[in-house]
Amino acid sequence: MALAGVFVHPAASTVLPLILYFIFAWRKMEFSRLTALRAADLAFSVQVFLVLGSLLLTLYAAYNPMPQNEIQLIVRYFTLITVGYLVISLAIGILQAFRGKAFSYPLSLKIAERLLNLGSKNQ
């Protein structure tokens, strides 16, 4: 089974927020930079969840034979729920950013924030 759960292009959803992060960093816009970095972390986390979920489902299907249409249905629902979470979280984050409030996405792995030590300084 292929990784059918990965949507659009895995790099596209994480590259755009990272590009915005570097643009905002160059222009010294600290709040916008942190917001873009958190959006990139969320997009990367969703990609990781989709890949890991597809791999776990593949392992499960290898040891417990299931009809192919059931596997495809489970992958579709998993992808729909995960992408729905991404869209809703980004919408809430955008609204909070327009209101000038910092927003930390739940279920985000926050890898870039930890690497750059931004989470502790700007909260």
Backbone hydrogen bonds, N-H to C=O, Kabsch-Sander energy under -0.5 kcal/mol:
donor,donor_aa,acceptor,acceptor_aa,energy
4,A,2,A,-2.3
6,V,3,L,-1.1
12,A,9,H,-0.6
13,S,9,H,-1.2
14,T,10,P,-0.5
14,T,11,A,-0.6
15,V,11,A,-2.8
16,L,12,A,-1.3
18,L,14,T,-1.3
19,I,15,V,-2.6
20,L,16,L,-2.4
21,Y,17,P,-2.3
22,F,18,L,-2.2
23,I,19,I,-2.1
24,F,20,L,-2.7
25,A,21,Y,-2.3
26,W,22,F,-2.1
27,R,23,I,-1.8
28,K,25,A,-1.0
29,M,24,F,-2.8
30,E,28,K,-0.9
33,R,29,M,-2.3
34,L,30,E,-2.3
35,T,31,F,-2.2
36,A,32,S,-2.4
37,L,33,R,-2.2
38,R,34,L,-2.4
39,A,35,T,-1.9
40,A,36,A,-2.2
41,D,37,L,-2.3
42,L,38,R,-2.2
43,A,39,A,-2.4
44,F,40,A,-2.5
45,S,41,D,-2.5
46,V,42,L,-2.4
47,Q,43,A,-1.9
48,V,44,F,-2.2
49,F,45,S,-2.6
50,L,46,V,-2.5
51,V,47,Q,-2.3
52,L,48,V,-2.8
53,G,49,F,-2.6
54,S,50,L,-2.2
55,L,51,V,-2.5
56,L,52,L,-2.7
57,L,53,G,-2.3
58,T,54,S,-2.1
59,L,55,L,-2.5
60,Y,56,L,-2.6
61,A,57,L,-2.5
62,A,58,T,-1.7
63,Y,59,L,-1.5
64,N,60,Y,-2.1
70,E,67,P,-0.7
71,I,67,P,-1.6
72,Q,68,Q,-2.4
73,L,69,N,-1.8
74,I,70,E,-2.3
75,V,71,I,-2.5
76,R,72,Q,-2.3
77,Y,73,L,-2.3
78,F,74,I,-2.6
79,T,75,V,-2.6
80,L,76,R,-2.8
81,I,77,Y,-2.6
82,T,78,F,-2.4
83,V,79,T,-3.0
84,G,80,L,-2.2
85,Y,81,I,-2.2
86,L,82,T,-2.1
87,V,83,V,-2.6
88,I,84,G,-2.5
89,S,85,Y,-2.7
90,L,86,L,-2.6
91,A,87,V,-2.2
92,I,88,I,-2.3
93,G,89,S,-2.6
94,I,90,L,-2.5
95,L,91,A,-2.3
96,Q,92,I,-2.5
97,A,93,G,-2.2
98,F,94,I,-2.4
99,R,95,L,-1.4
100,G,97,A,-1.1
101,K,96,Q,-2.7
105,Y,103,F,-0.5
108,S,105,Y,-1.2
114,R,110,K,-1.8
115,L,111,I,-2.5
116,L,112,A,-2.4
117,N,113,E,-0.8
118,L,113,E,-1.7
119,G,113,E,-0.6
122,N,118,L,-1.8
